[in-house]
Amino acid sequence: MARSPIRPRPRAGTRRPARARLADGHLANVYSAACPSRQALDRLADKWSVLLIGALEAGPRRFGQLRDQVDGISEKMLVQTLRSLERDGLVAREADAADRTVTYQLTELGRTLQAPVAAVRAWAEQYINDIEDARAASDAPG
């Protein structure tokens, strides 16, 4: 009889992070190429997705407002990224036929990303000088 691997017990007062159970019964695992959770990770690894989620933290925005706030994004990438975020259930698109406007806002699921995205943004802004120094040292001859 095969023995199950011994897992260390969590320290008192700590919790193991919850992982979703997939339809086939397996636990979600981003390290598995076959796991659909990898697609969610891919969405969050996209800089435009992260920037748009951050831009929508303050509330609903129109297309032009998002384009102006996220410097450097092309209209094509803005459309593609918003569609992908909407498809993934992170952003809701609301059209108002009366005044012919469209607004985008984070869904309840999208709002769960606010803290992680804010932490990554804060880290990038805090440590950019260290990163640039490391790059310069790495690129220096000799």
N, CA, C and O atoms as CSV, one atom per row, in Angstrom:
chain,resi,resn,atom,element,x,y,z
A,1,MET,N,N,0.841,-1.181,0.000
A,1,MET,CA,C,0.000,0.000,0.000
A,1,MET,C,C,0.881,1.238,0.000
A,1,MET,O,O,1.773,1.370,0.837
A,2,ALA,N,N,0.628,2.158,-0.952
A,2,ALA,CA,C,1.437,3.375,-1.060
A,2,ALA,C,C,1.069,4.341,0.056
A,2,ALA,O,O,-0.100,4.499,0.410
A,3,ARG,N,N,2.071,4.965,0.585
A,3,ARG,CA,C,1.849,5.931,1.648
A,3,ARG,C,C,1.634,7.305,1.044
A,3,ARG,O,O,2.282,7.673,0.064
A,4,SER,N,N,0.740,8.042,1.621
A,4,SER,CA,C,0.523,9.404,1.139
A,4,SER,C,C,1.655,10.289,1.645
A,4,SER,O,O,2.191,10.065,2.730
A,5,PRO,N,N,2.015,11.301,0.849
A,5,PRO,CA,C,3.110,12.175,1.295
A,5,PRO,C,C,2.717,12.909,2.568
A,5,PRO,O,O,1.559,13.282,2.756
A,6,ILE,N,N,3.676,13.105,3.415
A,6,ILE,CA,C,3.436,13.811,4.673
A,6,ILE,C,C,3.487,15.305,4.379
A,6,ILE,O,O,4.446,15.815,3.800
A,7,ARG,N,N,2.447,15.977,4.788
A,7,ARG,CA,C,2.391,17.422,4.598
A,7,ARG,C,C,2.585,18.084,5.944
A,7,ARG,O,O,1.988,17.667,6.937
A,8,PRO,N,N,3.425,19.126,5.986
A,8,PRO,CA,C,3.584,19.810,7.261
A,8,PRO,C,C,2.291,20.503,7.659
A,8,PRO,O,O,1.550,21.022,6.824
A,9,ARG,N,N,2.051,20.492,8.942
A,9,ARG,CA,C,0.847,21.154,9.439
A,9,ARG,C,C,1.095,22.648,9.477
A,9,ARG,O,O,2.209,23.087,9.763
A,10,PRO,N,N,0.057,23.442,9.187
A,10,PRO,CA,C,0.250,24.887,9.268
A,10,PRO,C,C,0.498,25.320,10.707
A,10,PRO,O,O,0.015,24.691,11.648
A,11,ARG,N,N,1.250,26.393,10.863
A,11,ARG,CA,C,1.480,26.932,12.199
A,11,ARG,C,C,0.171,27.437,12.774
A,11,ARG,O,O,-0.740,27.823,12.042
A,12,ALA,N,N,0.092,27.430,14.069
A,12,ALA,CA,C,-1.120,27.913,14.733
A,12,ALA,C,C,-1.401,29.346,14.311
A,12,ALA,O,O,-0.499,30.182,14.260
A,13,GLY,N,N,-2.657,29.614,14.011
A,13,GLY,CA,C,-3.053,30.964,13.626
A,13,GLY,C,C,-2.893,31.259,12.147
A,13,GLY,O,O,-3.237,32.354,11.700
A,14,THR,N,N,-2.373,30.297,11.367
A,14,THR,CA,C,-2.230,30.526,9.926
A,14,THR,C,C,-3.222,29.650,9.192
A,14,THR,O,O,-3.719,28.656,9.721
A,15,ARG,N,N,-3.496,30.042,7.967
A,15,ARG,CA,C,-4.409,29.263,7.143
A,15,ARG,C,C,-3.714,28.946,5.837
A,15,ARG,O,O,-2.921,29.740,5.330
A,16,ARG,N,N,-4.012,27.803,5.309
A,16,ARG,CA,C,-3.542,27.495,3.965
A,16,ARG,C,C,-4.442,28.240,2.990
A,16,ARG,O,O,-5.648,28.346,3.215
A,17,PRO,N,N,-3.865,28.755,1.910
A,17,PRO,CA,C,-4.729,29.432,0.952
A,17,PRO,C,C,-5.706,28.447,0.326
A,17,PRO,O,O,-5.349,27.311,0.014
A,18,ALA,N,N,-6.922,28.892,0.150
A,18,ALA,CA,C,-7.948,28.039,-0.446
A,18,ALA,C,C,-7.698,27.916,-1.937
A,18,ALA,O,O,-7.381,28.904,-2.599
A,19,ARG,N,N,-7.835,26.724,-2.465
A,19,ARG,CA,C,-7.732,26.509,-3.909
A,19,ARG,C,C,-9.047,25.937,-4.378
A,19,ARG,O,O,-9.693,25.155,-3.681
A,20,ALA,N,N,-9.422,26.337,-5.551
A,20,ALA,CA,C,-10.671,25.844,-6.115
A,20,ALA,C,C,-10.510,24.393,-6.536
A,20,ALA,O,O,-9.426,23.955,-6.920
A,21,ARG,N,N,-11.586,23.675,-6.458
A,21,ARG,CA,C,-11.625,22.315,-6.971
A,21,ARG,C,C,-12.261,22.385,-8.350
A,21,ARG,O,O,-13.348,22.941,-8.512
A,22,LEU,N,N,-11.586,21.823,-9.341
A,22,LEU,CA,C,-12.056,21.854,-10.717
A,22,LEU,C,C,-13.194,20.859,-10.917
A,22,LEU,O,O,-13.445,20.011,-10.061
A,23,ALA,N,N,-13.874,20.970,-12.046
A,23,ALA,CA,C,-15.010,20.094,-12.344
A,23,ALA,C,C,-14.609,18.620,-12.339
A,23,ALA,O,O,-15.425,17.751,-12.033
A,24,ASP,N,N,-13.340,18.339,-12.680
A,24,ASP,CA,C,-12.892,16.946,-12.698
A,24,ASP,C,C,-12.439,16.449,-11.324
A,24,ASP,O,O,-11.988,15.312,-11.192
A,25,GLY,N,N,-12.560,17.298,-10.307
A,25,GLY,CA,C,-12.211,16.902,-8.948
A,25,GLY,C,C,-10.819,17.292,-8.515
A,25,GLY,O,O,-10.526,17.264,-7.319
A,26,HIS,N,N,-9.945,17.657,-9.442
A,26,HIS,CA,C,-8.587,18.064,-9.093
A,26,HIS,C,C,-8.580,19.470,-8.506
A,26,HIS,O,O,-9.464,20.280,-8.787
A,27,LEU,N,N,-7.567,19.747,-7.685
A,27,LEU,CA,C,-7.395,21.094,-7.162
A,27,LEU,C,C,-6.733,21.961,-8.232
A,27,LEU,O,O,-5.896,21.482,-8.996
A,28,ALA,N,N,-7.113,23.233,-8.281
A,28,ALA,CA,C,-6.484,24.168,-9.205
A,28,ALA,C,C,-4.994,24.254,-8.887
A,28,ALA,O,O,-4.599,24.297,-7.722
A,29,ASN,N,N,-4.167,24.279,-9.944
A,29,ASN,CA,C,-2.721,24.308,-9.768
A,29,ASN,C,C,-2.098,25.043,-10.949
A,29,ASN,O,O,-1.999,24.484,-12.041
A,30,VAL,N,N,-1.679,26.288,-10.745
A,30,VAL,CA,C,-1.121,27.083,-11.845
A,30,VAL,C,C,0.193,26.516,-12.380
A,30,VAL,O,O,0.631,26.899,-13.465
A,31,TYR,N,N,0.818,25.619,-11.643
A,31,TYR,CA,C,2.067,25.019,-12.124
A,31,TYR,C,C,1.813,23.892,-13.115
A,31,TYR,O,O,2.750,23.406,-13.749
A,32,SER,N,N,0.573,23.476,-13.256
A,32,SER,CA,C,0.213,22.441,-14.214
A,32,SER,C,C,-0.210,23.112,-15.521
A,32,SER,O,O,-1.110,23.953,-15.532
A,33,ALA,N,N,0.443,22.736,-16.618
A,33,ALA,CA,C,0.131,23.336,-17.918
A,33,ALA,C,C,-1.306,23.079,-18.333
A,33,ALA,O,O,-1.883,23.875,-19.074
A,34,ALA,N,N,-1.894,21.991,-17.872
A,34,ALA,CA,C,-3.256,21.641,-18.269
A,34,ALA,C,C,-4.325,22.339,-17.423
A,34,ALA,O,O,-5.505,22.287,-17.769
A,35,CYS,N,N,-3.942,22.975,-16.348
A,35,CYS,CA,C,-4.920,23.570,-15.442
A,35,CYS,C,C,-5.424,24.905,-15.988
A,35,CYS,O,O,-4.626,25.758,-16.374
A,36,PRO,N,N,-6.742,25.086,-16.021
A,36,PRO,CA,C,-7.286,26.351,-16.529
A,36,PRO,C,C,-6.930,27.560,-15.663
A,36,PRO,O,O,-7.070,28.696,-16.115
A,37,SER,N,N,-6.476,27.339,-14.439
A,37,SER,CA,C,-6.067,28.468,-13.604
A,37,SER,C,C,-4.864,29.181,-14.207
A,37,SER,O,O,-4.606,30.346,-13.905
A,38,ARG,N,N,-4.134,28.478,-15.057
A,38,ARG,CA,C,-2.996,29.106,-15.748
A,38,ARG,C,C,-3.483,30.260,-16.618
A,38,ARG,O,O,-2.787,31.266,-16.754
A,39,GLN,N,N,-4.670,30.128,-17.208
A,39,GLN,CA,C,-5.226,31.197,-18.040
A,39,GLN,C,C,-5.534,32.435,-17.197
A,39,GLN,O,O,-5.350,33.562,-17.656
A,40,ALA,N,N,-6.000,32.228,-15.975
A,40,ALA,CA,C,-6.258,33.362,-15.081
A,40,ALA,C,C,-4.951,34.062,-14.736
A,40,ALA,O,O,-4.892,35.291,-14.680
A,41,LEU,N,N,-3.911,33.280,-14.509
A,41,LEU,CA,C,-2.607,33.859,-14.228
A,41,LEU,C,C,-2.090,34.631,-15.437
A,41,LEU,O,O,-1.512,35.708,-15.288
A,42,ASP,N,N,-2.294,34.087,-16.622
A,42,ASP,CA,C,-1.899,34.792,-17.844
A,42,ASP,C,C,-2.603,36.141,-17.945
A,42,ASP,O,O,-1.986,37.130,-18.339
A,43,ARG,N,N,-3.875,36.193,-17.597
A,43,ARG,CA,C,-4.630,37.454,-17.645
A,43,ARG,C,C,-3.986,38.482,-16.729
A,43,ARG,O,O,-3.861,39.652,-17.093
A,44,LEU,N,N,-3.576,38.049,-15.542
A,44,LEU,CA,C,-2.998,38.980,-14.578
A,44,LEU,C,C,-1.553,39.329,-14.881
A,44,LEU,O,O,-1.041,40.327,-14.374
A,45,ALA,N,N,-0.894,38.534,-15.692
A,45,ALA,CA,C,0.486,38.824,-16.056
A,45,ALA,C,C,0.551,39.845,-17.191
A,45,ALA,O,O,1.632,40.335,-17.519
A,46,ASP,N,N,-0.580,40.164,-17.785
A,46,ASP,CA,C,-0.646,41.130,-18.871
A,46,ASP,C,C,-0.650,42.547,-18.296
A,46,ASP,O,O,-1.508,42.885,-17.481
A,47,LYS,N,N,0.306,43.372,-18.720
A,47,LYS,CA,C,0.416,44.708,-18.137
A,47,LYS,C,C,-0.829,45.550,-18.365
A,47,LYS,O,O,-1.221,46.319,-17.487
A,48,TRP,N,N,-1.463,45.417,-19.539
A,48,TRP,CA,C,-2.641,46.241,-19.806
A,48,TRP,C,C,-3.787,45.848,-18.884
A,48,TRP,O,O,-4.525,46.717,-18.418
A,49,SER,N,N,-3.950,44.569,-18.616
A,49,SER,CA,C,-5.004,44.127,-17.696
A,49,SER,C,C,-4.791,44.714,-16.317
A,49,SER,O,O,-5.723,45.231,-15.701
A,50,VAL,N,N,-3.567,44.634,-15.837
A,50,VAL,CA,C,-3.258,45.154,-14.500
A,50,VAL,C,C,-3.507,46.655,-14.440
A,50,VAL,O,O,-4.077,47.155,-13.471
A,51,LEU,N,N,-3.080,47.374,-15.474
A,51,LEU,CA,C,-3.259,48.817,-15.473
A,51,LEU,C,C,-4.734,49.211,-15.573
A,51,LEU,O,O,-5.160,50.175,-14.936
A,52,LEU,N,N,-5.510,48.478,-16.361
A,52,LEU,CA,C,-6.938,48.797,-16.480
A,52,LEU,C,C,-7.689,48.460,-15.196
A,52,LEU,O,O,-8.583,49.202,-14.790
A,53,ILE,N,N,-7.339,47.362,-14.560
A,53,ILE,CA,C,-7.968,47.030,-13.272
A,53,ILE,C,C,-7.670,48.141,-12.269
A,53,ILE,O,O,-8.552,48.565,-11.523
A,54,GLY,N,N,-6.434,48.604,-12.256
A,54,GLY,CA,C,-6.075,49.714,-11.373
A,54,GLY,C,C,-6.816,50.994,-11.711
A,54,GLY,O,O,-7.239,51.725,-10.817
A,55,ALA,N,N,-6.974,51.268,-13.002
A,55,ALA,CA,C,-7.680,52.481,-13.425
A,55,ALA,C,C,-9.152,52.431,-13.050
A,55,ALA,O,O,-9.765,53.472,-12.812
A,56,LEU,N,N,-9.721,51.248,-12.994
A,56,LEU,CA,C,-11.141,51.098,-12.670
A,56,LEU,C,C,-11.406,51.012,-11.166
A,56,LEU,O,O,-12.561,50.926,-10.749
A,57,GLU,N,N,-10.350,51.033,-10.349
A,57,GLU,CA,C,-10.535,50.965,-8.899
A,57,GLU,C,C,-11.383,52.116,-8.377
A,57,GLU,O,O,-12.172,51.941,-7.448
A,58,ALA,N,N,-11.222,53.291,-8.972
A,58,ALA,CA,C,-11.922,54.481,-8.481
A,58,ALA,C,C,-13.394,54.506,-8.876
A,58,ALA,O,O,-14.159,55.328,-8.372
A,59,GLY,N,N,-13.791,53.616,-9.770
A,59,GLY,CA,C,-15.191,53.568,-10.175
A,59,GLY,C,C,-15.326,53.490,-11.680
A,59,GLY,O,O,-14.332,53.391,-12.399
A,60,PRO,N,N,-16.573,53.536,-12.159
A,60,PRO,CA,C,-16.828,53.390,-13.593
A,60,PRO,C,C,-16.106,54.453,-14.421
A,60,PRO,O,O,-15.962,55.602,-14.004
A,61,ARG,N,N,-15.662,54.040,-15.593
A,61,ARG,CA,C,-14.958,54.938,-16.517
A,61,ARG,C,C,-15.461,54.700,-17.922
A,61,ARG,O,O,-15.839,53.584,-18.281
A,62,ARG,N,N,-15.463,55.753,-18.713
A,62,ARG,CA,C,-15.780,55.639,-20.121
A,62,ARG,C,C,-14.504,55.274,-20.873
A,62,ARG,O,O,-13.395,55.422,-20.358
A,63,PHE,N,N,-14.685,54.794,-22.104
A,63,PHE,CA,C,-13.567,54.346,-22.928
A,63,PHE,C,C,-12.486,55.432,-23.032
A,63,PHE,O,O,-11.305,55.165,-22.809
A,64,GLY,N,N,-12.897,56.637,-23.368
A,64,GLY,CA,C,-11.942,57.736,-23.528
A,64,GLY,C,C,-11.202,58.063,-22.242
A,64,GLY,O,O,-10.021,58.408,-22.270
A,65,GLN,N,N,-11.896,57.954,-21.112
A,65,GLN,CA,C,-11.245,58.204,-19.825
A,65,GLN,C,C,-10.168,57.155,-19.562
A,65,GLN,O,O,-9.082,57.478,-19.080
A,66,LEU,N,N,-10.473,55.900,-19.880
A,66,LEU,CA,C,-9.478,54.835,-19.694
A,66,LEU,C,C,-8.292,55.044,-20.623
A,66,LEU,O,O,-7.142,54.892,-20.210
A,67,ARG,N,N,-8.566,55.392,-21.876
A,67,ARG,CA,C,-7.500,55.629,-22.852
A,67,ARG,C,C,-6.580,56.752,-22.374
A,67,ARG,O,O,-5.360,56.656,-22.499
A,68,ASP,N,N,-7.167,57.812,-21.828
A,68,ASP,CA,C,-6.368,58.939,-21.340
A,68,ASP,C,C,-5.604,58.601,-20.066
A,68,ASP,O,O,-4.482,59.070,-19.873
A,69,GLN,N,N,-6.200,57.793,-19.199
A,69,GLN,CA,C,-5.562,57.472,-17.925
A,69,GLN,C,C,-4.410,56.495,-18.079
A,69,GLN,O,O,-3.404,56.611,-17.380
A,70,VAL,N,N,-4.544,55.524,-18.991
A,70,VAL,CA,C,-3.507,54.502,-19.169
A,70,VAL,C,C,-2.622,54.935,-20.343
A,70,VAL,O,O,-2.858,54.567,-21.494
A,71,ASP,N,N,-1.630,55.703,-20.023
A,71,ASP,CA,C,-0.734,56.266,-21.029
A,71,ASP,C,C,-0.037,55.165,-21.825
A,71,ASP,O,O,0.513,54.223,-21.255
A,72,GLY,N,N,-0.069,55.299,-23.145
A,72,GLY,CA,C,0.648,54.367,-24.002
A,72,GLY,C,C,-0.182,53.236,-24.577
A,72,GLY,O,O,0.293,52.518,-25.457
A,73,ILE,N,N,-1.402,53.055,-24.111
A,73,ILE,CA,C,-2.230,51.969,-24.635
A,73,ILE,C,C,-2.895,52.439,-25.932
A,73,ILE,O,O,-3.449,53.536,-25.996
A,74,SER,N,N,-2.833,51.613,-26.938
A,74,SER,CA,C,-3.506,51.946,-28.197
A,74,SER,C,C,-4.994,51.642,-28.060
A,74,SER,O,O,-5.401,50.879,-27.184
A,75,GLU,N,N,-5.789,52.232,-28.915
A,75,GLU,CA,C,-7.227,51.960,-28.870
A,75,GLU,C,C,-7.493,50.479,-29.135
A,75,GLU,O,O,-8.386,49.885,-28.530
A,76,LYS,N,N,-6.714,49.889,-30.041
A,76,LYS,CA,C,-6.887,48.467,-30.350
A,76,LYS,C,C,-6.633,47.603,-29.117
A,76,LYS,O,O,-7.418,46.705,-28.813
A,77,MET,N,N,-5.548,47.871,-28.416
A,77,MET,CA,C,-5.237,47.088,-27.213
A,77,MET,C,C,-6.249,47.349,-26.104
A,77,MET,O,O,-6.588,46.447,-25.337
A,78,LEU,N,N,-6.725,48.580,-26.023
A,78,LEU,CA,C,-7.733,48.901,-25.014
A,78,LEU,C,C,-9.006,48.101,-25.271
A,78,LEU,O,O,-9.572,47.519,-24.346
A,79,VAL,N,N,-9.454,48.071,-26.521
A,79,VAL,CA,C,-10.651,47.301,-26.876
A,79,VAL,C,C,-10.433,45.820,-26.589
A,79,VAL,O,O,-11.280,45.182,-25.964
A,80,GLN,N,N,-9.314,45.269,-27.033
A,80,GLN,CA,C,-9.042,43.839,-26.844
A,80,GLN,C,C,-8.973,43.478,-25.365
A,80,GLN,O,O,-9.530,42.466,-24.940
A,81,THR,N,N,-8.292,44.303,-24.588
A,81,THR,CA,C,-8.122,43.997,-23.167
A,81,THR,C,C,-9.448,44.120,-22.422
A,81,THR,O,O,-9.764,43.280,-21.580
A,82,LEU,N,N,-10.222,45.153,-22.723
A,82,LEU,CA,C,-11.525,45.297,-22.078
A,82,LEU,C,C,-12.432,44.119,-22.420
A,82,LEU,O,O,-13.143,43.618,-21.550
A,83,ARG,N,N,-12.417,43.676,-23.663
A,83,ARG,CA,C,-13.229,42.520,-24.057
A,83,ARG,C,C,-12.798,41.269,-23.312
A,83,ARG,O,O,-13.638,40.488,-22.866
A,84,SER,N,N,-11.490,41.074,-23.175
A,84,SER,CA,C,-10.986,39.903,-22.453
A,84,SER,C,C,-11.354,39.962,-20.974
A,84,SER,O,O,-11.755,38.956,-20.388
A,85,LEU,N,N,-11.218,41.135,-20.377
A,85,LEU,CA,C,-11.574,41.286,-18.966
A,85,LEU,C,C,-13.070,41.082,-18.762
A,85,LEU,O,O,-13.496,40.524,-17.751
A,86,GLU,N,N,-13.864,41.536,-19.725
A,86,GLU,CA,C,-15.312,41.326,-19.645
A,86,GLU,C,C,-15.640,39.844,-19.789
A,86,GLU,O,O,-16.475,39.316,-19.054
A,87,ARG,N,N,-14.987,39.176,-20.731
A,87,ARG,CA,C,-15.217,37.738,-20.945
A,87,ARG,C,C,-14.860,36.926,-19.699
A,87,ARG,O,O,-15.527,35.943,-19.377
A,88,ASP,N,N,-13.810,37.345,-19.010
A,88,ASP,CA,C,-13.373,36.647,-17.803
A,88,ASP,C,C,-14.200,37.016,-16.574
A,88,ASP,O,O,-13.969,36.483,-15.488
A,89,GLY,N,N,-15.160,37.925,-16.740
A,89,GLY,CA,C,-16.028,38.295,-15.625
A,89,GLY,C,C,-15.421,39.283,-14.662
A,89,GLY,O,O,-15.903,39.423,-13.538
A,90,LEU,N,N,-14.364,39.979,-15.080
A,90,LEU,CA,C,-13.690,40.926,-14.191
A,90,LEU,C,C,-14.183,42.355,-14.383
A,90,LEU,O,O,-14.116,43.172,-13.465
A,91,VAL,N,N,-14.680,42.649,-15.584
A,91,VAL,CA,C,-15.156,43.986,-15.922
A,91,VAL,C,C,-16.546,43.859,-16.534
A,91,VAL,O,O,-16.821,42.936,-17.301
A,92,ALA,N,N,-17.414,44.798,-16.182
A,92,ALA,CA,C,-18.760,44.856,-16.767
A,92,ALA,C,C,-18.841,46.080,-17.670
A,92,ALA,O,O,-18.364,47.162,-17.329
A,93,ARG,N,N,-19.450,45.880,-18.815
A,93,ARG,CA,C,-19.675,46.954,-19.786
A,93,ARG,C,C,-21.146,47.322,-19.709
A,93,ARG,O,O,-22.018,46.456,-19.791
A,94,GLU,N,N,-21.417,48.613,-19.550
A,94,GLU,CA,C,-22.804,49.055,-19.457
A,94,GLU,C,C,-23.051,50.160,-20.471
A,94,GLU,O,O,-22.412,51.211,-20.437
A,95,ALA,N,N,-23.982,49.905,-21.366
A,95,ALA,CA,C,-24.339,50.889,-22.390
A,95,ALA,C,C,-25.609,51.606,-21.974
A,95,ALA,O,O,-26.571,50.981,-21.527
A,96,ASP,N,N,-25.603,52.914,-22.124
A,96,ASP,CA,C,-26.786,53.723,-21.845
A,96,ASP,C,C,-27.295,54.250,-23.182
A,96,ASP,O,O,-26.705,55.157,-23.771
A,97,ALA,N,N,-28.392,53.673,-23.650
A,97,ALA,CA,C,-28.940,54.033,-24.961
A,97,ALA,C,C,-29.444,55.467,-24.987
A,97,ALA,O,O,-29.428,56.110,-26.037
A,98,ALA,N,N,-29.890,55.974,-23.845
A,98,ALA,CA,C,-30.451,57.321,-23.798
A,98,ALA,C,C,-29.419,58.380,-24.189
A,98,ALA,O,O,-29.703,59.251,-25.011
A,99,ASP,N,N,-28.242,58.308,-23.612
A,99,ASP,CA,C,-27.221,59.301,-23.967
A,99,ASP,C,C,-26.065,58.701,-24.776
A,99,ASP,O,O,-25.029,59.339,-24.964
A,100,ARG,N,N,-26.259,57.477,-25.246
A,100,ARG,CA,C,-25.301,56.781,-26.122
A,100,ARG,C,C,-23.881,56.752,-25.540
A,100,ARG,O,O,-22.903,57.042,-26.229
A,101,THR,N,N,-23.798,56.398,-24.261
A,101,THR,CA,C,-22.487,56.249,-23.627
A,101,THR,C,C,-22.298,54.814,-23.170
A,101,THR,O,O,-23.260,54.082,-22.934
A,102,VAL,N,N,-21.051,54.436,-23.051
A,102,VAL,CA,C,-20.677,53.117,-22.547
A,102,VAL,C,C,-19.699,53.330,-21.409
A,102,VAL,O,O,-18.737,54.087,-21.538
A,103,THR,N,N,-19.947,52.663,-20.300
A,103,THR,CA,C,-19.017,52.728,-19.180
A,103,THR,C,C,-18.559,51.322,-18.825
A,103,THR,O,O,-19.242,50.334,-19.092
A,104,TYR,N,N,-17.399,51.266,-18.224
A,104,TYR,CA,C,-16.802,50.012,-17.772
A,104,TYR,C,C,-16.565,50.135,-16.279
A,104,TYR,O,O,-16.184,51.190,-15.772
A,105,GLN,N,N,-16.801,49.030,-15.589
A,105,GLN,CA,C,-16.528,49.013,-14.151
A,105,GLN,C,C,-16.129,47.604,-13.727
A,105,GLN,O,O,-16.444,46.620,-14.395
A,106,LEU,N,N,-15.432,47.536,-12.604
A,106,LEU,CA,C,-15.051,46.237,-12.067
A,106,LEU,C,C,-16.285,45.514,-11.556
A,106,LEU,O,O,-17.173,46.127,-10.963
A,107,THR,N,N,-16.338,44.223,-11.786
A,107,THR,CA,C,-17.386,43.389,-11.214
A,107,THR,C,C,-16.986,43.040,-9.781
A,107,THR,O,O,-15.920,43.435,-9.309
A,108,GLU,N,N,-17.841,42.307,-9.110
A,108,GLU,CA,C,-17.500,41.843,-7.762
A,108,GLU,C,C,-16.227,40.997,-7.814
A,108,GLU,O,O,-15.349,41.130,-6.962
A,109,LEU,N,N,-16.137,40.133,-8.815
A,109,LEU,CA,C,-14.936,39.313,-8.975
A,109,LEU,C,C,-13.729,40.192,-9.284
A,109,LEU,O,O,-12.645,39.965,-8.746
A,110,GLY,N,N,-13.904,41.181,-10.136
A,110,GLY,CA,C,-12.810,42.095,-10.472
A,110,GLY,C,C,-12.306,42.863,-9.263
A,110,GLY,O,O,-11.110,43.124,-9.137
A,111,ARG,N,N,-13.223,43.225,-8.372
A,111,ARG,CA,C,-12.818,43.968,-7.169
A,111,ARG,C,C,-11.951,43.124,-6.239
A,111,ARG,O,O,-11.210,43.674,-5.424
A,112,THR,N,N,-12.030,41.800,-6.347
A,112,THR,CA,C,-11.158,40.960,-5.504
A,112,THR,C,C,-9.692,41.121,-5.909
A,112,THR,O,O,-8.795,40.725,-5.163
A,113,LEU,N,N,-9.449,41.694,-7.071
A,113,LEU,CA,C,-8.077,41.899,-7.542
A,113,LEU,C,C,-7.491,43.245,-7.133
A,113,LEU,O,O,-6.305,43.490,-7.350
A,114,GLN,N,N,-8.290,44.109,-6.552
A,114,GLN,CA,C,-7.804,45.446,-6.224
A,114,GLN,C,C,-6.589,45.420,-5.293
A,114,GLN,O,O,-5.594,46.088,-5.571
A,115,ALA,N,N,-6.651,44.677,-4.218
A,115,ALA,CA,C,-5.532,44.653,-3.267
A,115,ALA,C,C,-4.277,44.028,-3.882
A,115,ALA,O,O,-3.197,44.603,-3.750
A,116,PRO,N,N,-4.378,42.863,-4.555
A,116,PRO,CA,C,-3.166,42.311,-5.162
A,116,PRO,C,C,-2.555,43.231,-6.228
A,116,PRO,O,O,-1.335,43.381,-6.294
A,117,VAL,N,N,-3.396,43.841,-7.055
A,117,VAL,CA,C,-2.889,44.737,-8.098
A,117,VAL,C,C,-2.243,45.972,-7.461
A,117,VAL,O,O,-1.192,46.425,-7.913
A,118,ALA,N,N,-2.863,46.510,-6.425
A,118,ALA,CA,C,-2.293,47.669,-5.732
A,118,ALA,C,C,-0.948,47.315,-5.109
A,118,ALA,O,O,-0.030,48.135,-5.108
A,119,ALA,N,N,-0.826,46.102,-4.581
A,119,ALA,CA,C,0.444,45.680,-3.981
A,119,ALA,C,C,1.544,45.568,-5.040
A,119,ALA,O,O,2.679,45.979,-4.799
A,120,VAL,N,N,1.216,45.019,-6.196
A,120,VAL,CA,C,2.206,44.898,-7.271
A,120,VAL,C,C,2.599,46.287,-7.773
A,120,VAL,O,O,3.779,46.554,-8.003
A,121,ARG,N,N,1.617,47.167,-7.941
A,121,ARG,CA,C,1.897,48.534,-8.390
A,121,ARG,C,C,2.808,49.248,-7.385
A,121,ARG,O,O,3.787,49.883,-7.779
A,122,ALA,N,N,2.494,49.148,-6.106
A,122,ALA,CA,C,3.299,49.794,-5.064
A,122,ALA,C,C,4.714,49.235,-5.056
A,122,ALA,O,O,5.678,49.983,-4.891
A,123,TRP,N,N,4.845,47.919,-5.234
A,123,TRP,CA,C,6.168,47.298,-5.264
A,123,TRP,C,C,6.980,47.841,-6.437
A,123,TRP,O,O,8.149,48.193,-6.274
A,124,ALA,N,N,6.364,47.910,-7.621
A,124,ALA,CA,C,7.064,48.391,-8.814
A,124,ALA,C,C,7.529,49.833,-8.630
A,124,ALA,O,O,8.649,50.182,-9.001
A,125,GLU,N,N,6.665,50.664,-8.058
A,125,GLU,CA,C,7.029,52.068,-7.860
A,125,GLU,C,C,8.073,52.240,-6.763
A,125,GLU,O,O,8.891,53.158,-6.830
A,126,GLN,N,N,8.059,51.373,-5.760
A,126,GLN,CA,C,9.019,51.476,-4.655
A,126,GLN,C,C,10.409,50.993,-5.053
A,126,GLN,O,O,11.408,51.581,-4.639
A,127,TYR,N,N,10.485,49.930,-5.853
A,127,TYR,CA,C,11.776,49.292,-6.122
A,127,TYR,C,C,12.330,49.536,-7.525
A,127,TYR,O,O,13.294,48.880,-7.919
A,128,ILE,N,N,11.745,50.465,-8.291
A,128,ILE,CA,C,12.222,50.689,-9.646
A,128,ILE,C,C,13.683,51.133,-9.674
A,128,ILE,O,O,14.414,50.743,-10.585
A,129,ASN,N,N,14.128,51.925,-8.716
A,129,ASN,CA,C,15.538,52.350,-8.708
A,129,ASN,C,C,16.471,51.160,-8.487
A,129,ASN,O,O,17.528,51.075,-9.113
A,130,ASP,N,N,16.083,50.239,-7.595
A,130,ASP,CA,C,16.896,49.045,-7.357
A,130,ASP,C,C,16.961,48.184,-8.618
A,130,ASP,O,O,18.012,47.636,-8.949
A,131,ILE,N,N,15.849,48.071,-9.308
A,131,ILE,CA,C,15.815,47.279,-10.546
A,131,ILE,C,C,16.703,47.914,-11.606
A,131,ILE,O,O,17.475,47.221,-12.270
A,132,GLU,N,N,16.598,49.228,-11.769
A,132,GLU,CA,C,17.428,49.906,-12.771
A,132,GLU,C,C,18.911,49.814,-12.420
A,132,GLU,O,O,19.746,49.667,-13.312
A,133,ASP,N,N,19.252,49.897,-11.129
A,133,ASP,CA,C,20.651,49.743,-10.713
A,133,ASP,C,C,21.148,48.337,-11.035
A,133,ASP,O,O,22.261,48.172,-11.533
A,134,ALA,N,N,20.331,47.327,-10.754
A,134,ALA,CA,C,20.715,45.938,-11.055
A,134,ALA,C,C,20.894,45.736,-12.551
A,134,ALA,O,O,21.827,45.050,-12.969
A,135,ARG,N,N,20.030,46.313,-13.355
A,135,ARG,CA,C,20.153,46.200,-14.805
A,135,ARG,C,C,21.435,46.850,-15.312
A,135,ARG,O,O,22.142,46.297,-16.155
A,136,ALA,N,N,21.719,48.037,-14.778
A,136,ALA,CA,C,22.935,48.759,-15.189
A,136,ALA,C,C,24.167,47.940,-14.817
A,136,ALA,O,O,25.100,47.830,-15.612
A,137,ALA,N,N,24.176,47.372,-13.626
A,137,ALA,CA,C,25.316,46.557,-13.194
A,137,ALA,C,C,25.448,45.305,-14.068
A,137,ALA,O,O,26.559,44.906,-14.415
A,138,SER,N,N,24.345,44.701,-14.412
A,138,SER,CA,C,24.366,43.503,-15.246
A,138,SER,C,C,24.818,43.801,-16.666
A,138,SER,O,O,25.506,42.990,-17.287
A,139,ASP,N,N,24.435,44.957,-17.178
A,139,ASP,CA,C,24.770,45.335,-18.558
A,139,ASP,C,C,26.149,45.956,-18.693
A,139,ASP,O,O,26.648,46.125,-19.805
A,140,ALA,N,N,26.769,46.299,-17.567
A,140,ALA,CA,C,28.092,46.936,-17.612
A,140,ALA,C,C,29.132,45.965,-18.136
A,140,ALA,O,O,29.128,44.790,-17.770
A,141,PRO,N,N,30.025,46.449,-18.993
A,141,PRO,CA,C,31.076,45.558,-19.504
A,141,PRO,C,C,32.021,45.111,-18.389
A,141,PRO,O,O,32.288,45.844,-17.436
A,142,GLY,N,N,32.511,43.896,-18.542
A,142,GLY,CA,C,33.545,43.373,-17.658
A,142,GLY,C,C,33.065,42.808,-16.443
A,142,GLY,O,O,33.857,42.338,-15.626
